[in-house]
Amino acid sequence: MSRRAKVAVIGTGGTISSVGRGPFDLQNYLTLGRMLDARGMIEAFPQAAEFADLVPVPFPPVPSTNMTFSSWVRLHEIIDGLVAAHTDLSGIVILHGTASMEESAYALDLTLRTDVPVVFTGAQRPSTGLSTDAAMNLANAVRVAASTEARGLGVLVVLNDEIHAAREVTKTATWRLQTFRTPDFGALGHADADRIAIYRRPARRHAPNGPFSIDDLRSPARVDISYCYAGVDGTAVRAFVAAGARGIVSAGFAPGMVSPAELDALREAVAAGLVVVQSSRGGSGRVPTTERIAEAGMIGADNLNPQKARIFLSLALNRTRDVAAIRELFETC
């Protein structure tokens, strides 16, 4: 007889655990500041326990707009501790707000050294909302974390029955349930009623073989994002340099272009010793290191969106300031 799966559940807060004023409070619930912890979520939605023995893990519930590098260090330490303490652990589920979920998942995907599946999930409607997606997302995340199919895929994001890779997924809508998408390649698979169905595997480096470590998370280099728009004049770039940034990510026009005035400011940043990465505000597609980008001393972000390129560059700057080496990391990781 096969053993029953054991899945740890870390409740960091967010919409999935929020308690609103009633079934139709779908937008203003955060003003109450009431969130269930992991134990409270397991008790509120006991159906998830049908798929595994659930171990609630304490974590101060916060809106995901409060997540920082130090939060990711704490999550990393908790995960390392769980894996060490529970040698029979099948997987780990992290309940998280959707605002910064893709960033938290990607930071851990780059640094974790465990092959125990780590699955992020959240919700677009609070736990008390009518037709909340919290219950099914929690249950499906537990199912994925407990499955053998999830091993070797890196950190995952599971919502709306879809399984996404942390590096590739992004939030695309403010309120719709199908908000998490992988624009370039699509989901890895689905959490269907009959089974966990995986159809492709991530090709880039991911947990447990990512390019960085928890030590890099502990001492991140300051990296800021400059958003490009018609008439942008480089003011933000110069302010970031003055504030002590070691790197800048340019969220340029698709396919990775900026205004002449912005380019002048980015060139100044390079001359001042900063590493500048050119991404795109377009939401999908690669930004290669073209001749124009290379001539300016910058690096193409490949297909990382600006917020993920920021995390990657911040960690890379702990390893090296060599532009060629960082460029290779962006192109291969």
C-alpha positions as CSV (number, residue, x, y, z in Angstrom):
1,M,0.0,0.0,0.0
2,S,1.5,3.3,-1.1
3,R,2.0,6.0,1.6
4,R,-0.2,9.0,1.7
5,A,1.5,12.2,0.4
6,K,2.5,14.9,2.9
7,V,2.4,18.5,1.7
8,A,3.4,21.6,3.7
9,V,1.3,24.7,3.3
10,I,2.8,28.1,3.9
11,G,0.3,30.9,4.1
12,T,1.8,34.3,3.3
13,G,-1.5,36.1,2.8
14,G,-3.0,37.8,-0.2
15,T,-6.4,37.7,-1.7
16,I,-6.7,33.9,-1.4
17,S,-6.7,34.2,2.4
18,S,-8.5,37.5,2.8
19,V,-11.8,37.8,4.7
20,G,-14.2,40.3,3.2
21,R,-17.4,42.0,4.5
22,G,-19.6,39.5,2.6
23,P,-20.0,37.4,-0.5
24,F,-20.0,40.5,-2.9
25,D,-17.0,42.2,-1.4
26,L,-14.7,41.4,-4.2
27,Q,-12.7,44.6,-4.4
28,N,-12.5,46.4,-1.0
29,Y,-11.7,43.5,1.3
30,L,-8.1,44.4,1.7
31,T,-9.1,47.5,3.7
32,L,-10.2,45.2,6.5
33,G,-6.7,43.7,6.8
34,R,-8.1,40.3,7.8
35,M,-6.3,37.3,6.4
36,L,-6.3,33.6,7.4
37,D,-3.0,31.9,8.1
38,A,-2.2,28.5,6.7
39,R,-4.1,26.6,9.4
40,G,-7.1,28.8,9.0
41,M,-7.1,28.2,5.2
42,I,-6.9,24.4,5.7
43,E,-9.8,24.6,8.1
44,A,-11.8,26.9,5.8
45,F,-11.3,24.6,2.8
46,P,-11.0,21.0,4.2
47,Q,-11.5,19.5,0.8
48,A,-7.8,20.1,0.0
49,A,-6.9,17.5,2.7
50,E,-8.5,14.8,0.6
51,F,-5.3,14.7,-1.5
52,A,-2.6,14.8,1.1
53,D,-1.7,15.1,4.8
54,L,-1.4,18.9,5.1
55,V,1.2,20.5,7.4
56,P,0.4,24.2,8.1
57,V,3.4,26.4,8.4
58,P,3.4,29.8,10.2
59,F,4.2,32.9,8.2
60,P,2.9,36.4,8.9
61,P,0.1,37.1,6.4
62,V,0.8,40.2,4.4
63,P,-0.5,41.7,1.1
64,S,1.9,40.6,-1.7
65,T,2.6,44.3,-2.4
66,N,4.8,44.0,0.8
67,M,7.0,41.3,-0.5
68,T,10.7,42.0,-0.7
69,F,14.0,40.2,-1.0
70,S,14.0,39.7,2.8
71,S,10.6,38.0,2.5
72,W,12.1,35.6,-0.1
73,V,15.0,34.8,2.2
74,R,12.6,33.9,4.9
75,L,10.6,31.7,2.6
76,H,13.8,30.1,1.4
77,E,14.9,29.4,5.0
78,I,11.4,27.9,5.8
79,I,11.5,25.6,2.8
80,D,15.0,24.4,3.6
81,G,13.9,23.8,7.2
82,L,10.8,21.8,6.0
83,V,12.8,19.6,3.7
84,A,15.3,18.9,6.4
85,A,12.7,18.2,9.1
86,H,10.3,16.1,6.9
87,T,12.3,13.6,4.9
88,D,9.0,12.2,3.6
89,L,7.7,15.5,2.4
90,S,6.0,15.2,-1.0
91,G,5.7,18.9,-1.8
92,I,5.2,22.5,-0.6
93,V,2.4,24.9,-1.4
94,I,2.8,28.6,-0.9
95,L,-0.4,30.7,-0.6
96,H,0.5,34.1,-2.0
97,G,-1.1,37.3,-3.2
98,T,-1.2,37.6,-7.0
99,A,0.3,41.1,-7.2
100,S,3.9,39.9,-6.9
101,M,3.5,36.1,-7.0
102,E,5.4,35.8,-10.3
103,E,8.4,37.6,-8.7
104,S,8.4,35.6,-5.5
105,A,8.2,32.3,-7.5
106,Y,11.0,33.3,-9.8
107,A,13.3,34.4,-7.0
108,L,13.0,31.0,-5.4
109,D,13.2,29.2,-8.7
110,L,16.6,30.8,-9.2
111,T,18.0,30.0,-5.8
112,L,16.4,26.9,-4.2
113,R,18.4,23.7,-4.0
114,T,15.7,21.2,-3.4
115,D,13.9,19.0,-5.9
116,V,10.8,18.8,-3.6
117,P,8.1,20.5,-5.7
118,V,7.3,24.1,-4.6
119,V,3.9,25.3,-5.9
120,F,2.6,28.9,-5.6
121,T,-1.1,29.6,-5.7
122,G,-3.4,32.5,-5.0
123,A,-6.8,33.7,-5.9
124,Q,-8.6,36.6,-7.7
125,R,-11.5,36.5,-5.3
126,P,-11.2,36.5,-1.5
127,S,-11.9,33.4,0.5
128,T,-15.3,34.8,1.6
129,G,-16.3,35.9,-1.9
130,L,-19.2,34.3,-3.8
131,S,-17.7,31.7,-6.3
132,T,-14.2,32.3,-4.8
133,D,-11.4,30.6,-6.7
134,A,-9.5,30.1,-3.5
135,A,-10.9,26.6,-2.8
136,M,-10.1,25.0,-6.1
137,N,-6.8,26.7,-6.5
138,L,-5.7,25.5,-3.1
139,A,-6.9,21.9,-3.8
140,N,-5.2,21.9,-7.2
141,A,-1.9,23.3,-5.8
142,V,-1.9,20.5,-3.2
143,R,-2.6,17.9,-6.0
144,V,0.3,19.2,-8.1
145,A,2.7,19.5,-5.1
146,A,1.9,15.9,-4.2
147,S,2.4,14.5,-7.7
148,T,5.4,12.8,-9.1
149,E,4.8,14.7,-12.3
150,A,5.8,18.0,-10.7
151,R,9.3,16.9,-9.8
152,G,12.0,18.3,-12.0
153,L,9.9,21.2,-13.3
154,G,11.2,23.9,-10.9
155,V,9.0,26.3,-8.9
156,L,5.5,26.3,-10.3
157,V,2.5,28.6,-10.3
158,V,-0.9,26.9,-10.3
159,L,-4.2,28.8,-10.7
160,N,-7.3,28.4,-12.8
161,D,-6.5,24.7,-13.4
162,E,-3.2,25.6,-15.2
163,I,0.3,24.8,-14.3
164,H,3.0,27.4,-15.2
165,A,6.7,27.7,-14.9
166,A,7.9,30.4,-12.5
167,R,10.3,31.9,-15.1
168,E,7.6,32.2,-17.8
169,V,4.3,33.1,-16.1
170,T,3.0,36.6,-15.6
171,K,-0.2,38.2,-14.3
172,T,-2.1,39.7,-17.2
173,A,-5.5,41.0,-15.8
174,T,-6.6,42.9,-12.8
175,W,-9.8,40.9,-11.9
176,R,-10.3,38.0,-14.3
177,L,-9.8,34.5,-13.0
178,Q,-7.6,33.5,-16.0
179,T,-5.1,36.3,-15.1
180,F,-1.9,34.1,-15.0
181,R,-0.6,33.3,-18.5
182,T,2.6,32.2,-20.1
183,P,2.5,34.5,-23.2
184,D,5.3,33.0,-25.4
185,F,4.8,29.2,-24.8
186,G,1.6,28.5,-22.8
187,A,1.1,26.4,-19.7
188,L,3.2,23.4,-18.8
189,G,0.1,21.4,-18.2
190,H,-3.2,21.2,-16.4
191,A,-4.7,20.1,-13.1
192,D,-7.6,18.2,-14.6
193,A,-10.2,16.3,-12.7
194,D,-8.8,12.9,-13.5
195,R,-5.0,13.6,-13.3
196,I,-2.2,16.1,-13.4
197,A,-1.3,16.4,-17.1
198,I,2.1,17.7,-18.1
199,Y,2.8,18.4,-21.7
200,R,6.2,20.2,-21.8
201,R,9.2,20.9,-19.5
202,P,11.1,24.2,-18.9
203,A,14.4,24.3,-20.9
204,R,16.1,27.1,-18.9
205,R,17.9,26.5,-15.6
206,H,15.6,26.2,-12.6
207,A,15.4,24.8,-9.1
208,P,17.2,22.8,-7.8
209,N,19.9,23.8,-10.4
210,G,19.4,27.5,-10.7
211,P,22.3,29.9,-11.2
212,F,22.1,31.7,-7.8
213,S,21.8,30.9,-4.1
214,I,20.1,32.1,-0.9
215,D,23.3,34.2,-0.2
216,D,22.6,36.2,-3.3
217,L,19.0,36.9,-2.0
218,R,20.5,38.1,1.3
219,S,22.6,40.8,-0.3
220,P,20.8,41.9,-3.5
221,A,22.2,44.8,-5.6
222,R,19.9,47.7,-6.0
223,V,18.3,47.5,-9.5
224,D,15.6,49.9,-10.7
225,I,13.2,49.8,-13.6
226,S,12.7,52.7,-16.0
227,Y,9.4,52.5,-17.9
228,C,9.5,53.9,-21.4
229,Y,6.7,56.0,-22.9
230,A,6.3,58.6,-25.6
231,G,8.4,61.6,-24.6
232,V,10.4,59.9,-21.9
233,D,13.5,62.0,-21.2
234,G,15.8,60.0,-18.9
235,T,14.8,61.8,-15.7
236,A,14.0,58.5,-13.9
237,V,17.2,56.9,-15.1
238,R,19.3,59.8,-13.7
239,A,17.3,59.7,-10.4
240,F,18.1,56.0,-10.1
241,V,21.8,56.6,-10.6
242,A,21.7,59.3,-8.0
243,A,19.9,57.0,-5.6
244,G,22.8,54.5,-5.8
245,A,21.5,51.9,-8.2
246,R,24.0,49.3,-9.4
247,G,21.9,48.3,-12.3
248,I,18.9,49.5,-14.4
249,V,16.3,47.6,-16.4
250,S,14.8,49.6,-19.2
251,A,11.2,48.6,-19.9
252,G,11.4,49.8,-23.5
253,F,9.0,49.9,-26.4
254,A,8.6,46.6,-28.1
255,P,10.9,45.1,-29.5
256,G,13.3,46.8,-27.0
257,M,13.7,50.4,-28.0
258,V,13.7,53.7,-26.2
259,S,13.5,57.4,-27.0
260,P,16.7,59.2,-28.0
261,A,16.7,61.2,-24.7
262,E,16.2,58.0,-22.7
263,L,19.0,56.3,-24.6
264,D,21.3,59.2,-23.7
265,A,20.5,58.7,-20.0
266,L,21.1,55.0,-20.2
267,R,24.5,55.6,-21.9
268,E,25.4,57.9,-19.0
269,A,24.4,55.1,-16.6
270,V,26.7,52.7,-18.4
271,A,29.5,55.2,-18.4
272,A,29.0,55.6,-14.6
273,G,29.6,51.9,-14.1
274,L,26.0,50.6,-14.0
275,V,24.9,47.5,-15.8
276,V,21.9,48.2,-18.0
277,V,19.5,45.6,-19.3
278,Q,17.0,46.3,-22.1
279,S,13.7,44.6,-21.7
280,S,10.3,45.4,-23.2
281,R,7.0,46.7,-21.9
282,G,5.3,44.6,-24.6
283,G,4.5,41.6,-22.4
284,S,6.0,38.9,-24.5
285,G,8.8,38.1,-27.0
286,R,12.6,38.2,-26.8
287,V,14.8,41.3,-26.6
288,P,18.2,40.0,-28.0
289,T,21.4,41.9,-27.6
290,T,21.2,43.7,-30.9
291,E,24.0,45.7,-32.4
292,R,22.3,48.9,-31.2
293,I,22.0,47.6,-27.7
294,A,25.5,46.2,-27.6
295,E,26.9,49.5,-29.0
296,A,25.3,51.3,-26.1
297,G,27.1,48.9,-23.7
298,M,23.8,47.3,-22.6
299,I,22.4,43.7,-22.5
300,G,19.2,42.3,-23.9
301,A,16.9,40.7,-21.4
302,D,16.0,37.8,-23.6
303,N,12.3,37.1,-22.9
304,L,12.3,38.1,-19.3
305,N,9.7,40.8,-18.5
306,P,11.1,43.9,-16.7
307,Q,10.2,42.8,-13.2
308,K,11.9,39.4,-13.6
309,A,14.9,40.9,-15.4
310,R,15.3,43.2,-12.3
311,I,15.5,40.2,-10.0
312,F,17.9,38.3,-12.3
313,L,20.2,41.3,-12.7
314,S,20.1,42.1,-8.9
315,L,21.3,38.5,-8.2
316,A,23.8,38.4,-11.1
317,L,25.5,41.5,-9.8
318,N,26.4,39.6,-6.7
319,R,28.5,37.3,-8.8
320,T,30.1,39.6,-11.4
321,R,30.0,43.1,-12.9
322,D,31.4,41.8,-16.2
323,V,28.9,42.7,-18.9
324,A,29.8,39.8,-21.1
325,A,29.4,37.3,-18.2
326,I,26.0,38.8,-17.3
327,R,24.9,38.7,-20.9
328,E,25.7,35.0,-21.1
329,L,23.6,34.4,-17.9
330,F,20.6,36.2,-19.4
331,E,21.0,34.1,-22.6
332,T,21.3,30.7,-20.9
333,C,19.3,30.9,-17.7
